[in-house]
């Protein structure tokens, strides 16, 4: 079981990465890939440090359990979903802008007696 104490090694002021104080944030250190992953000849997953506000880790753990996923899989799923939805929103905004642009051109043509 990962606890705030085991999830990430404590940093000292000498490490150049600052200090982590108990109760401040939970940080999960996701270090560089292991040699085993590097031997797979496939893509190597990137790893990153994530600091959660107090209580968020428990919420993620609960959702992961509900969905039958690990916490890592839950976080990756949610990040991917958010990025995909953001891309879709941008695409739909472009479609709406194009439709509105065409519609205002058609209205202007009607106002000047031109056929649409």
N, C-alpha and C positions, 0 to 999 in steps of 0.2 A: 504494500500500500504506500502510495506517495503521500508524504506529509509536507507541510511547508518547510520543514527542516531538511528533508531529503530530496526535495524537488530541485533544489539548486544550491550549489555550494555557496557559503557566505563569502562575500567579497570584502576584502580589507581596503583601506584607503590606499595601500601600496599597489593594489592591482590595477589602478587606473580606471576602474569601472564603477567606482562609487561604493557606497555601503548599502546593504539591505538590512533594514531593521524589522524585527519581529512584528507582525500585525500590520505593517505598512501595505504591502502587496504580496501576493503569492506569485512567485516567478517560476516558470518551468524553463529550464535550460535545455535547449535543443541544440546539441553540439554538432560538429562536423560529422559526416558519415563514417560509419565503422568500416574497417578493412573488409569485413564480410560483404557489406553492401557494395563496396567498390569492386569486388570480385564478380559481381553478378553480370557484368557487361551490359547492363541496362542503364536506364537513366538513374541518376543518384538524387534522392530526395534532398532538398535543402532543409536546413534546420535553423530555428530562430528562437530567441528568448521572448516569452510573452508574460506580461505582468497583468494579473486580473485584479480588479477592485475587490474588496472584501465581499464575500458571498457569491461572487460569480462562479468560482470554481465548483461550488456545491450545486449550483443551478445547472452547469454544464454536465457534471457527473450524473445528475438526476435524469437529464434528457438523454444522455448517452445510454444509460441503463434502460430507459423506456424504449429506445430504438435498437437495442441490442448491439451497440457499437462501443468501441473503446473511446475514451475521452479524446484522444488524438483524432480518431476517425470522425467523431462528432464535430470537433472544431474545424477540421478540413472540409467536411460536408457543408457546414454552415457558411464558411468563408467562400467556398466555391459557389454555393447557391446565391449568396449576396452579390458576388461579382457578376454571375450570369444574369441575375435580375437587373442589376444596374446597366449592363450592356443592353438588355432588352428595353429598358426604359429609354435609354438614349436613342435606340433604333426607332422606337415608337414616336418619340418626340420629333425626330427627323421626318417621319411619315406624316405626322400631324402638321408640321410646318409646311411641308410640300403641298398637302391638301388645302391648307388655309391660303397659301400663296396662289394656288390655282383658282381657288374659289374667289379670292379678291380680284384676281384678273378677270374672271368671268363676270363679276358684278360690275367692274369698271367698263367692260365691253358692253354690257346691257345698258348702262347709264348713257353711253355714247351712241346707242342705237345699233350696235353691231350684234350679229348673231353669235351665239355661244357654240 
